[in-house]
Amino acid sequence: MQLSVLLVEDEPIVSRFCSLTLMQEGHSVVQVTNGREALIALEGAKFDLVITDLVMPDMDGLELIRKIRKPHPGLRIIAISGKFHGAFLKAAELLGAEATLPKPFTKENLLGVMEKIFSDNGG
């Protein structure tokens, strides 16, 4: 299954790693660096998945999840974070993220979580 993925990550190394991993698997990826850019991207295109960092400038991932959950109920969300020992990951789940990944993570971690959320939800 080829997915359209919106990647919201302000760290260039993590963004590049995720993008390359996803593109090698045949997914299309749009990269943005914060929640505000993500909201603009969501206005102009349809995505199957949002992978968002939680700690970013301008608009953090928790606020982004809050703002996109109601208008995009079928959109699947994976929250990633390496800050504060993953304390925000639980909050992301409570706000509607289907899955979380603590940083650092491997290619296998990322693809495994994606496979799980799409198989669990009939996609």
A tleap script that builds the chain and sets N, CA, C and O, in Angstrom:
source leaprc.protein.ff14SB
mol = sequence {
  NMET GLN LEU SER VAL LEU LEU VAL GLU ASP
  GLU PRO ILE VAL SER ARG PHE CYS SER LEU
  THR LEU MET GLN GLU GLY HIE SER VAL VAL
  GLN VAL THR ASN GLY ARG GLU ALA LEU ILE
  ALA LEU GLU GLY ALA LYS PHE ASP LEU VAL
  ILE THR ASP LEU VAL MET PRO ASP MET ASP
  GLY LEU GLU LEU ILE ARG LYS ILE ARG LYS
  PRO HIE PRO GLY LEU ARG ILE ILE ALA ILE
  SER GLY LYS PHE HIE GLY ALA PHE LEU LYS
  ALA ALA GLU LEU LEU GLY ALA GLU ALA THR
  LEU PRO LYS PRO PHE THR LYS GLU ASN LEU
  LEU GLY VAL MET GLU LYS ILE PHE SER ASP
  ASN GLY CGLY
}
set mol.1.N position { 0.842 -1.177 0.000 }
set mol.1.CA position { 0.000 0.000 0.000 }
set mol.1.C position { 0.889 1.243 0.000 }
set mol.1.O position { 1.777 1.387 0.840 }
set mol.2.N position { 0.639 2.125 -0.943 }
set mol.2.CA position { 1.403 3.368 -1.009 }
set mol.2.C position { 0.635 4.449 -0.274 }
set mol.2.O position { -0.546 4.675 -0.540 }
set mol.3.N position { 1.308 5.117 0.650 }
set mol.3.CA position { 0.674 6.140 1.467 }
set mol.3.C position { 1.204 7.522 1.134 }
set mol.3.O position { 2.343 7.686 0.697 }
set mol.4.N position { 0.356 8.505 1.351 }
set mol.4.CA position { 0.753 9.898 1.264 }
set mol.4.C position { 0.986 10.372 2.697 }
set mol.4.O position { 0.064 10.388 3.512 }
set mol.5.N position { 2.222 10.757 2.993 }
set mol.5.CA position { 2.624 11.058 4.369 }
set mol.5.C position { 3.035 12.521 4.505 }
set mol.5.O position { 3.809 13.043 3.704 }
set mol.6.N position { 2.499 13.170 5.538 }
set mol.6.CA position { 2.947 14.503 5.917 }
set mol.6.C position { 3.883 14.342 7.105 }
set mol.6.O position { 3.472 13.883 8.171 }
set mol.7.N position { 5.134 14.719 6.920 }
set mol.7.CA position { 6.161 14.594 7.958 }
set mol.7.C position { 6.418 15.970 8.562 }
set mol.7.O position { 6.828 16.897 7.864 }
set mol.8.N position { 6.173 16.093 9.863 }
set mol.8.CA position { 6.313 17.370 10.563 }
set mol.8.C position { 7.458 17.219 11.560 }
set mol.8.O position { 7.280 16.652 12.638 }
set mol.9.N position { 8.631 17.727 11.197 }
set mol.9.CA position { 9.841 17.509 12.004 }
set mol.9.C position { 10.804 18.662 11.782 }
set mol.9.O position { 11.124 19.002 10.643 }
set mol.10.N position { 11.270 19.269 12.882 }
set mol.10.CA position { 12.174 20.414 12.763 }
set mol.10.C position { 13.653 20.037 12.799 }
set mol.10.O position { 14.502 20.883 12.519 }
set mol.11.N position { 13.979 18.805 13.133 }
set mol.11.CA position { 15.383 18.380 13.150 }
set mol.11.C position { 15.742 17.799 11.781 }
set mol.11.O position { 15.198 16.763 11.399 }
set mol.12.N position { 16.643 18.440 11.036 }
set mol.12.CA position { 16.955 17.995 9.673 }
set mol.12.C position { 17.399 16.533 9.578 }
set mol.12.O position { 17.032 15.844 8.626 }
set mol.13.N position { 18.170 16.057 10.531 }
set mol.13.CA position { 18.656 14.668 10.460 }
set mol.13.C position { 17.497 13.684 10.591 }
set mol.13.O position { 17.429 12.701 9.854 }
set mol.14.N position { 16.592 13.945 11.523 }
set mol.14.CA position { 15.443 13.055 11.728 }
set mol.14.C position { 14.508 13.135 10.523 }
set mol.14.O position { 13.989 12.117 10.066 }
set mol.15.N position { 14.297 14.333 10.018 }
set mol.15.CA position { 13.432 14.523 8.864 }
set mol.15.C position { 13.964 13.763 7.656 }
set mol.15.O position { 13.208 13.094 6.952 }
set mol.16.N position { 15.260 13.869 7.422 }
set mol.16.CA position { 15.884 13.189 6.278 }
set mol.16.C position { 15.793 11.667 6.448 }
set mol.16.O position { 15.463 10.954 5.500 }
set mol.17.N position { 16.083 11.179 7.644 }
set mol.17.CA position { 16.016 9.742 7.920 }
set mol.17.C position { 14.606 9.204 7.649 }
set mol.17.O position { 14.441 8.194 6.965 }
set mol.18.N position { 13.594 9.890 8.191 }
set mol.18.CA position { 12.210 9.437 8.008 }
set mol.18.C position { 11.800 9.509 6.542 }
set mol.18.O position { 11.191 8.576 6.018 }
set mol.19.N position { 12.132 10.613 5.881 }
set mol.19.CA position { 11.762 10.773 4.472 }
set mol.19.C position { 12.369 9.688 3.606 }
set mol.19.O position { 11.680 9.080 2.787 }
set mol.20.N position { 13.656 9.444 3.783 }
set mol.20.CA position { 14.320 8.411 2.979 }
set mol.20.C position { 13.730 7.034 3.255 }
set mol.20.O position { 13.503 6.253 2.331 }
set mol.21.N position { 13.485 6.741 4.521 }
set mol.21.CA position { 12.893 5.453 4.894 }
set mol.21.C position { 11.546 5.265 4.207 }
set mol.21.O position { 11.276 4.211 3.632 }
set mol.22.N position { 10.705 6.290 4.271 }
set mol.22.CA position { 9.362 6.200 3.702 }
set mol.22.C position { 9.399 6.128 2.180 }
set mol.22.O position { 8.663 5.347 1.578 }
set mol.23.N position { 10.247 6.934 1.558 }
set mol.23.CA position { 10.324 6.932 0.094 }
set mol.23.C position { 10.884 5.609 -0.434 }
set mol.23.O position { 10.469 5.141 -1.494 }
set mol.24.N position { 11.823 5.007 0.298 }
set mol.24.CA position { 12.350 3.698 -0.103 }
set mol.24.C position { 11.262 2.635 -0.086 }
set mol.24.O position { 11.352 1.636 -0.800 }
set mol.25.N position { 10.233 2.849 0.730 }
set mol.25.CA position { 9.114 1.902 0.813 }
set mol.25.C position { 8.005 2.245 -0.186 }
set mol.25.O position { 6.978 1.568 -0.232 }
set mol.26.N position { 8.214 3.295 -0.984 }
set mol.26.CA position { 7.256 3.644 -2.014 }
set mol.26.C position { 6.208 4.670 -1.619 }
set mol.26.O position { 5.274 4.927 -2.379 }
set mol.27.N position { 6.352 5.258 -0.440 }
set mol.27.CA position { 5.387 6.262 0.018 }
set mol.27.C position { 5.785 7.643 -0.502 }
set mol.27.O position { 6.963 7.913 -0.734 }
set mol.28.N position { 4.795 8.508 -0.679 }
set mol.28.CA position { 5.103 9.895 -1.027 }
set mol.28.C position { 5.155 10.699 0.270 }
set mol.28.O position { 4.370 10.466 1.190 }
set mol.29.N position { 6.090 11.647 0.329 }
set mol.29.CA position { 6.338 12.389 1.570 }
set mol.29.C position { 6.383 13.883 1.288 }
set mol.29.O position { 7.061 14.336 0.365 }
set mol.30.N position { 5.650 14.640 2.098 }
set mol.30.CA position { 5.761 16.095 2.115 }
set mol.30.C position { 6.354 16.450 3.474 }
set mol.30.O position { 5.839 16.036 4.512 }
set mol.31.N position { 7.446 17.223 3.458 }
set mol.31.CA position { 8.130 17.587 4.702 }
set mol.31.C position { 7.842 19.041 5.064 }
set mol.31.O position { 7.934 19.935 4.224 }
set mol.32.N position { 7.490 19.259 6.329 }
set mol.32.CA position { 7.368 20.608 6.874 }
set mol.32.C position { 8.076 20.624 8.226 }
set mol.32.O position { 8.385 19.570 8.784 }
set mol.33.N position { 8.331 21.821 8.750 }
set mol.33.CA position { 9.152 21.900 9.964 }
set mol.33.C position { 8.394 22.309 11.224 }
set mol.33.O position { 8.986 22.362 12.302 }
set mol.34.N position { 7.085 22.602 11.111 }
set mol.34.CA position { 6.323 22.941 12.319 }
set mol.34.C position { 4.827 22.777 12.068 }
set mol.34.O position { 4.396 22.519 10.944 }
set mol.35.N position { 4.057 22.929 13.118 }
set mol.35.CA position { 2.624 22.728 13.042 }
set mol.35.C position { 1.904 23.702 12.130 }
set mol.35.O position { 0.944 23.330 11.456 }
set mol.36.N position { 2.360 24.947 12.104 }
set mol.36.CA position { 1.709 25.930 11.223 }
set mol.36.C position { 1.846 25.517 9.762 }
set mol.36.O position { 0.875 25.557 9.007 }
set mol.37.N position { 3.045 25.122 9.368 }
set mol.37.CA position { 3.268 24.658 7.996 }
set mol.37.C position { 2.434 23.408 7.712 }
set mol.37.O position { 1.938 23.230 6.599 }
set mol.38.N position { 2.282 22.552 8.711 }
set mol.38.CA position { 1.486 21.328 8.536 }
set mol.38.C position { 0.029 21.662 8.259 }
set mol.38.O position { -0.589 21.044 7.392 }
set mol.39.N position { -0.532 22.629 8.978 }
set mol.39.CA position { -1.924 23.011 8.755 }
set mol.39.C position { -2.126 23.550 7.345 }
set mol.39.O position { -3.147 23.276 6.713 }
set mol.40.N position { -1.159 24.313 6.853 }
set mol.40.CA position { -1.231 24.833 5.481 }
set mol.40.C position { -1.180 23.680 4.483 }
set mol.40.O position { -1.948 23.654 3.522 }
set mol.41.N position { -0.280 22.733 4.709 }
set mol.41.CA position { -0.161 21.578 3.813 }
set mol.41.C position { -1.445 20.761 3.810 }
set mol.41.O position { -1.855 20.264 2.761 }
set mol.42.N position { -2.087 20.613 4.968 }
set mol.42.CA position { -3.325 19.835 5.070 }
set mol.42.C position { -4.493 20.509 4.358 }
set mol.42.O position { -5.439 19.835 3.950 }
set mol.43.N position { -4.437 21.830 4.205 }
set mol.43.CA position { -5.487 22.538 3.470 }
set mol.43.C position { -5.410 22.226 1.983 }
set mol.43.O position { -6.426 22.197 1.288 }
set mol.44.N position { -4.183 21.992 1.502 }
set mol.44.CA position { -3.992 21.862 0.061 }
set mol.44.C position { -3.878 20.446 -0.468 }
set mol.44.O position { -3.827 20.257 -1.684 }
set mol.45.N position { -3.837 19.449 0.391 }
set mol.45.CA position { -3.642 18.075 -0.081 }
set mol.45.C position { -4.272 17.087 0.883 }
set mol.45.O position { -4.550 17.411 2.038 }
set mol.46.N position { -4.492 15.883 0.393 }
set mol.46.CA position { -5.042 14.820 1.236 }
set mol.46.C position { -3.899 13.876 1.616 }
set mol.46.O position { -3.143 13.423 0.756 }
set mol.47.N position { -3.786 13.594 2.882 }
set mol.47.CA position { -2.754 12.694 3.386 }
set mol.47.C position { -3.396 11.501 4.079 }
set mol.47.O position { -4.498 11.598 4.619 }
set mol.48.N position { -2.687 10.368 4.055 }
set mol.48.CA position { -3.127 9.176 4.768 }
set mol.48.C position { -2.587 9.149 6.192 }
set mol.48.O position { -3.182 8.554 7.090 }
set mol.49.N position { -1.434 9.812 6.378 }
set mol.49.CA position { -0.711 9.716 7.641 }
set mol.49.C position { 0.035 11.008 7.920 }
set mol.49.O position { 0.626 11.608 7.022 }
set mol.50.N position { -0.001 11.431 9.185 }
set mol.50.CA position { 0.853 12.525 9.661 }
set mol.50.C position { 1.799 11.928 10.689 }
set mol.50.O position { 1.370 11.283 11.646 }
set mol.51.N position { 3.090 12.150 10.480 }
set mol.51.CA position { 4.106 11.800 11.482 }
set mol.51.C position { 4.610 13.129 12.011 }
set mol.51.O position { 5.211 13.910 11.272 }
set mol.52.N position { 4.368 13.389 13.288 }
set mol.52.CA position { 4.744 14.692 13.834 }
set mol.52.C position { 5.621 14.580 15.068 }
set mol.52.O position { 5.377 13.777 15.969 }
set mol.53.N position { 6.645 15.412 15.075 }
set mol.53.CA position { 7.434 15.620 16.274 }
set mol.53.C position { 6.528 16.360 17.251 }
set mol.53.O position { 5.547 16.978 16.837 }
set mol.54.N position { 6.841 16.306 18.522 }
set mol.54.CA position { 6.011 16.999 19.506 }
set mol.54.C position { 6.605 18.311 19.972 }
set mol.54.O position { 5.863 19.238 20.296 }
set mol.55.N position { 7.930 18.417 20.014 }
set mol.55.CA position { 8.567 19.640 20.487 }
set mol.55.C position { 9.175 20.361 19.291 }
set mol.55.O position { 10.214 19.961 18.765 }
set mol.56.N position { 8.495 21.452 18.866 }
set mol.56.CA position { 8.928 22.234 17.701 }
set mol.56.C position { 8.622 23.704 17.950 }
set mol.56.O position { 7.786 24.037 18.790 }
set mol.57.N position { 9.304 24.586 17.215 }
set mol.57.CA position { 8.979 26.015 17.333 }
set mol.57.C position { 7.660 26.327 16.624 }
set mol.57.O position { 7.158 25.515 15.847 }
set mol.58.N position { 7.113 27.493 16.894 }
set mol.58.CA position { 5.907 28.046 16.273 }
set mol.58.C position { 4.628 27.337 16.704 }
set mol.58.O position { 3.746 27.974 17.281 }
set mol.59.N position { 4.503 26.040 16.440 }
set mol.59.CA position { 3.351 25.281 16.927 }
set mol.59.C position { 3.824 23.866 17.188 }
set mol.59.O position { 4.324 23.190 16.288 }
set mol.60.N position { 3.664 23.418 18.435 }
set mol.60.CA position { 4.160 22.083 18.771 }
set mol.60.C position { 3.209 20.997 18.272 }
set mol.60.O position { 2.099 21.279 17.820 }
set mol.61.N position { 3.665 19.767 18.363 }
set mol.61.CA position { 2.911 18.633 17.860 }
set mol.61.C position { 1.618 18.375 18.599 }
set mol.61.O position { 0.643 17.925 17.997 }
set mol.62.N position { 1.588 18.654 19.905 }
set mol.62.CA position { 0.345 18.449 20.664 }
set mol.62.C position { -0.750 19.391 20.174 }
set mol.62.O position { -1.898 18.981 20.002 }
set mol.63.N position { -0.394 20.646 19.950 }
set mol.63.CA position { -1.367 21.605 19.440 }
set mol.63.C position { -1.803 21.219 18.026 }
set mol.63.O position { -2.978 21.340 17.678 }
set mol.64.N position { -0.861 20.758 17.222 }
set mol.64.CA position { -1.187 20.314 15.870 }
set mol.64.C position { -2.194 19.161 15.902 }
set mol.64.O position { -3.181 19.179 15.167 }
set mol.65.N position { -1.949 18.170 16.745 }
set mol.65.CA position { -2.869 17.030 16.848 }
set mol.65.C position { -4.261 17.522 17.247 }
set mol.65.O position { -5.261 17.090 16.675 }
set mol.66.N position { -4.324 18.420 18.225 }
set mol.66.CA position { -5.617 18.983 18.653 }
set mol.66.C position { -6.344 19.640 17.486 }
set mol.66.O position { -7.550 19.467 17.314 }
set mol.67.N position { -5.586 20.403 16.682 }
set mol.67.CA position { -6.206 21.177 15.606 }
set mol.67.C position { -6.614 20.324 14.411 }
set mol.67.O position { -7.507 20.722 13.663 }
set mol.68.N position { -5.998 19.178 14.207 }
set mol.68.CA position { -6.344 18.387 13.016 }
set mol.68.C position { -7.264 17.207 13.305 }
set mol.68.O position { -7.847 16.643 12.378 }
set mol.69.N position { -7.406 16.827 14.558 }
set mol.69.CA position { -8.179 15.616 14.868 }
set mol.69.C position { -9.643 15.726 14.433 }
set mol.69.O position { -10.159 14.803 13.803 }
set mol.70.N position { -10.320 16.828 14.753 }
set mol.70.CA position { -11.746 16.942 14.397 }
set mol.70.C position { -11.983 17.121 12.901 }
set mol.70.O position { -12.807 16.402 12.335 }
set mol.71.N position { -11.292 18.056 12.234 }
set mol.71.CA position { -11.567 18.231 10.804 }
set mol.71.C position { -11.052 17.080 9.927 }
set mol.71.O position { -11.460 16.965 8.771 }
set mol.72.N position { -10.183 16.247 10.446 }
set mol.72.CA position { -9.618 15.126 9.674 }
set mol.72.C position { -9.715 13.839 10.497 }
set mol.72.O position { -8.690 13.286 10.896 }
set mol.73.N position { -10.939 13.356 10.755 }
set mol.73.CA position { -11.099 12.211 11.666 }
set mol.73.C position { -10.466 10.910 11.172 }
set mol.73.O position { -10.088 10.070 11.989 }
set mol.74.N position { -10.344 10.724 9.862 }
set mol.74.CA position { -9.766 9.480 9.350 }
set mol.74.C position { -8.260 9.523 9.199 }
set mol.74.O position { -7.640 8.512 8.870 }
set mol.75.N position { -7.670 10.670 9.434 }
set mol.75.CA position { -6.229 10.839 9.275 }
set mol.75.C position { -5.496 10.161 10.423 }
set mol.75.O position { -5.766 10.448 11.589 }
set mol.76.N position { -4.584 9.277 10.105 }
set mol.76.CA position { -3.822 8.585 11.149 }
set mol.76.C position { -2.607 9.415 11.524 }
set mol.76.O position { -1.986 10.059 10.679 }
set mol.77.N position { -2.280 9.387 12.813 }
set mol.77.CA position { -1.205 10.229 13.340 }
set mol.77.C position { -0.246 9.382 14.168 }
set mol.77.O position { -0.653 8.606 15.032 }
set mol.78.N position { 1.051 9.559 13.873 }
set mol.78.CA position { 2.113 8.984 14.707 }
set mol.78.C position { 2.876 10.159 15.315 }
set mol.78.O position { 3.365 11.027 14.591 }
set mol.79.N position { 2.977 10.185 16.642 }
set mol.79.CA position { 3.727 11.229 17.341 }
set mol.79.C position { 5.103 10.693 17.691 }
set mol.79.O position { 5.238 9.569 18.174 }
set mol.80.N position { 6.133 11.510 17.443 }
set mol.80.CA position { 7.508 11.130 17.782 }
set mol.80.C position { 8.115 12.195 18.685 }
set mol.80.O position { 7.845 13.385 18.524 }
set mol.81.N position { 8.936 11.761 19.635 }
set mol.81.CA position { 9.589 12.732 20.515 }
set mol.81.C position { 10.766 12.110 21.241 }
set mol.81.O position { 10.739 10.941 21.626 }
set mol.82.N position { 11.792 12.915 21.417 }
set mol.82.CA position { 12.943 12.482 22.190 }
set mol.82.C position { 13.179 13.372 23.395 }
set mol.82.O position { 14.071 13.118 24.204 }
set mol.83.N position { 12.373 14.418 23.506 }
set mol.83.CA position { 12.546 15.381 24.589 }
set mol.83.C position { 11.780 14.959 25.837 }
set mol.83.O position { 10.774 14.254 25.755 }
set mol.84.N position { 12.265 15.396 26.983 }
set mol.84.CA position { 11.584 15.194 28.264 }
set mol.84.C position { 11.255 13.724 28.522 }
set mol.84.O position { 10.211 13.397 29.088 }
set mol.85.N position { 12.162 12.845 28.097 }
set mol.85.CA position { 12.018 11.399 28.334 }
set mol.85.C position { 10.686 10.858 27.830 }
set mol.85.O position { 10.125 9.933 28.417 }
set mol.86.N position { 10.181 11.433 26.741 }
set mol.86.CA position { 8.941 10.933 26.145 }
set mol.86.C position { 7.679 11.298 26.902 }
set mol.86.O position { 6.623 10.715 26.657 }
set mol.87.N position { 7.769 12.260 27.823 }
set mol.87.CA position { 6.607 12.615 28.644 }
set mol.87.C position { 5.417 13.084 27.818 }
set mol.87.O position { 4.272 12.888 28.225 }
set mol.88.N position { 5.667 13.698 26.666 }
set mol.88.CA position { 4.577 14.209 25.837 }
set mol.88.C position { 3.914 13.123 25.000 }
set mol.88.O position { 2.828 13.342 24.463 }
set mol.89.N position { 4.541 11.961 24.877 }
set mol.89.CA position { 3.991 10.910 24.023 }
set mol.89.C position { 2.627 10.424 24.530 }
set mol.89.O position { 1.722 10.181 23.731 }
set mol.90.N position { 2.478 10.285 25.833 }
set mol.90.CA position { 1.195 9.851 26.398 }
set mol.90.C position { 0.119 10.904 26.116 }
set mol.90.O position { -1.012 10.562 25.769 }
set mol.91.N position { 0.468 12.166 26.263 }
set mol.91.CA position { -0.482 13.245 25.972 }
set mol.91.C position { -0.910 13.198 24.507 }
set mol.91.O position { -2.074 13.446 24.193 }
set mol.92.N position { 0.019 12.883 23.616 }
set mol.92.CA position { -0.305 12.791 22.185 }
set mol.92.C position { -1.334 11.693 21.940 }
set mol.92.O position { -2.249 11.865 21.134 }
set mol.93.N position { -1.188 10.572 22.629 }
set mol.93.CA position { -2.163 9.482 22.491 }
set mol.93.C position { -3.537 9.930 22.994 }
set mol.93.O position { -4.558 9.625 22.379 }
set mol.94.N position { -3.555 10.643 24.099 }
set mol.94.CA position { -4.824 11.118 24.653 }
set mol.94.C position { -5.517 12.106 23.716 }
set mol.94.O position { -6.745 12.196 23.697 }
set mol.95.N position { -4.725 12.843 22.943 }
set mol.95.CA position { -5.283 13.818 22.006 }
set mol.95.C position { -5.693 13.187 20.672 }
set mol.95.O position { -6.343 13.835 19.851 }
set mol.96.N position { -5.313 11.925 20.457 }
set mol.96.CA position { -5.783 11.270 19.241 }
set mol.96.C position { -4.737 10.649 18.350 }
set mol.96.O position { -5.076 10.165 17.270 }
set mol.97.N position { -3.472 10.641 18.755 }
set mol.97.CA position { -2.458 9.954 17.949 }
set mol.97.C position { -2.675 8.443 18.068 }
set mol.97.O position { -2.867 7.923 19.167 }
set mol.98.N position { -2.642 7.747 16.933 }
set mol.98.CA position { -2.818 6.299 16.953 }
set mol.98.C position { -1.611 5.579 17.528 }
set mol.98.O position { -1.735 4.487 18.084 }
set mol.99.N position { -0.444 6.195 17.391 }
set mol.99.CA position { 0.781 5.541 17.861 }
set mol.99.C position { 1.813 6.595 18.221 }
set mol.99.O position { 1.731 7.746 17.792 }
set mol.100.N position { 2.792 6.173 19.025 }
set mol.100.CA position { 3.903 7.050 19.391 }
set mol.100.C position { 5.202 6.291 19.226 }
set mol.100.O position { 5.246 5.064 19.315 }
set mol.101.N position { 6.260 7.049 18.981 }
set mol.101.CA position { 7.598 6.481 18.859 }
set mol.101.C position { 8.580 7.374 19.603 }
set mol.101.O position { 8.727 8.549 19.267 }
set mol.102.N position { 9.257 6.826 20.617 }
set mol.102.CA position { 10.298 7.623 21.271 }
set mol.102.C position { 11.540 7.667 20.392 }
set mol.102.O position { 11.916 6.670 19.776 }
set mol.103.N position { 12.174 8.844 20.343 }
set mol.103.CA position { 13.446 8.982 19.615 }
set mol.103.C position { 14.567 8.536 20.536 }
set mol.103.O position { 14.451 8.710 21.750 }
set mol.104.N position { 15.632 7.977 20.022 }
set mol.104.CA position { 15.828 7.617 18.613 }
set mol.104.C position { 15.099 6.319 18.291 }
set mol.104.O position { 14.889 5.479 19.166 }
set mol.105.N position { 14.712 6.163 17.020 }
set mol.105.CA position { 14.067 4.938 16.582 }
set mol.105.C position { 14.701 4.469 15.280 }
set mol.105.O position { 15.379 5.232 14.591 }
set mol.106.N position { 14.473 3.222 14.961 }
set mol.106.CA position { 15.069 2.626 13.762 }
set mol.106.C position { 14.050 2.602 12.625 }
set mol.106.O position { 12.864 2.864 12.824 }
set mol.107.N position { 14.532 2.287 11.452 }
set mol.107.CA position { 13.674 2.102 10.284 }
set mol.107.C position { 12.606 1.050 10.598 }
set mol.107.O position { 11.430 1.231 10.282 }
set mol.108.N position { 13.030 -0.039 11.218 }
set mol.108.CA position { 12.104 -1.127 11.557 }
set mol.108.C position { 11.040 -0.668 12.544 }
set mol.108.O position { 9.879 -1.060 12.431 }
set mol.109.N position { 11.428 0.167 13.520 }
set mol.109.CA position { 10.454 0.716 14.476 }
set mol.109.C position { 9.382 1.518 13.736 }
set mol.109.O position { 8.185 1.324 13.952 }
set mol.110.N position { 9.828 2.417 12.864 }
set mol.110.CA position { 8.911 3.291 12.139 }
set mol.110.C position { 7.971 2.489 11.244 }
set mol.110.O position { 6.756 2.682 11.284 }
set mol.111.N position { 8.523 1.601 10.449 }
set mol.111.CA position { 7.697 0.818 9.525 }
set mol.111.C position { 6.771 -0.134 10.275 }
set mol.111.O position { 5.646 -0.377 9.838 }
set mol.112.N position { 7.232 -0.670 11.390 }
set mol.112.CA position { 6.407 -1.563 12.195 }
set mol.112.C position { 5.192 -0.863 12.782 }
set mol.112.O position { 4.090 -1.412 12.785 }
set mol.113.N position { 5.397 0.356 13.281 }
set mol.113.CA position { 4.292 1.132 13.841 }
set mol.113.C position { 3.301 1.491 12.736 }
set mol.113.O position { 2.090 1.418 12.943 }
set mol.114.N position { 3.805 1.876 11.571 }
set mol.114.CA position { 2.909 2.195 10.459 }
set mol.114.C position { 2.081 0.977 10.062 }
set mol.114.O position { 0.871 1.074 9.857 }
set mol.115.N position { 2.742 -0.155 9.957 }
set mol.115.CA position { 2.042 -1.392 9.584 }
set mol.115.C position { 0.946 -1.719 10.603 }
set mol.115.O position { -0.162 -2.116 10.241 }
set mol.116.N position { 1.275 -1.544 11.864 }
set mol.116.CA position { 0.311 -1.862 12.931 }
set mol.116.C position { -0.919 -0.967 12.856 }
set mol.116.O position { -2.042 -1.467 12.921 }
set mol.117.N position { -0.737 0.335 12.722 }
set mol.117.CA position { -1.908 1.213 12.736 }
set mol.117.C position { -2.759 1.072 11.479 }
set mol.117.O position { -3.973 1.272 11.530 }
set mol.118.N position { -2.146 0.735 10.364 }
set mol.118.CA position { -2.950 0.567 9.158 }
set mol.118.C position { -3.621 -0.798 9.107 }
set mol.118.O position { -4.691 -0.931 8.512 }
set mol.119.N position { -3.022 -1.806 9.712 }
set mol.119.CA position { -3.691 -3.119 9.740 }
set mol.119.C position { -4.785 -3.142 10.810 }
set mol.119.O position { -5.828 -3.765 10.611 }
set mol.120.N position { -4.556 -2.465 11.948 }
set mol.120.CA position { -5.561 -2.406 13.018 }
set mol.120.C position { -6.812 -1.654 12.597 }
set mol.120.O position { -7.905 -1.931 13.091 }
set mol.121.N position { -6.654 -0.708 11.690 }
set mol.121.CA position { -7.783 0.137 11.309 }
set mol.121.C position { -8.359 -0.233 9.943 }
set mol.121.O position { -9.053 0.569 9.318 }
set mol.122.N position { -8.076 -1.423 9.496 }
set mol.122.CA position { -8.680 -1.887 8.265 }
set mol.122.C position { -8.144 -1.252 7.015 }
set mol.122.O position { -8.760 -1.352 5.954 }
set mol.123.N position { -6.969 -0.578 7.121 }
set mol.123.CA position { -6.440 0.111 5.943 }
set mol.123.C position { -5.421 -0.723 5.313 }
set mol.123.O position { -4.842 -0.332 4.300 }
savepdb mol mol.pdb
quit
